[in-house]
């Protein structure tokens, strides 16, 4: 068991150095979180040996766990701190929420696929991530009852930025979301202040579709 733990610790360290730091992610809180979260526990047992590779992996129901670098880049782009309350749209494997949970006060995460919702809720309990709150719902509408949020992260590609998510940001809040067509998107950061909403492009990316009332419609 100790040998197994040591193996994954080494792989995480290599992942951070070669895939994340080498590409310009420099926030020490993000790097520390990526070193601490056991990514191999967020994929199926059959894929554990590939968990720290430089690519996304399937998690079932047509969904994926994002490439480690993308998780780190999006987390850094959120500019979050230890007192922040963060909303995640698209729990998926649970990995992004777990990384955020190392940094912020509380993570609220919404998943629309019931099987993934049940699986990740159990995983969070088993790993004792007590500052993650889960919900089974259409994430494109946000979580009005718990709003406003200091930051919102969307882990699926949207055709447009859902207005409810902008509305649920605090003044000074940040939203990071992939926006584009069904095949390729632009990762954007939206910052909200007293003068309005400001958008910054962070580069191209590719995510599964954000399905819901304010996203892509179910086929």
Beta strands, then each sheet from edge to edge (+ up, - down):
strand 1: 57-60
strand 2: 63-65
strand 3: 85-89
strand 4: 106-111
strand 5: 132-136
strand 6: 149-154
strand 7: 169-180
strand 8: 185-193
strand 9: 196-205
sheet 1: 1+ 2-
sheet 2: 5+ 4+ 3+ 6+ 7+ 8- 9+
end
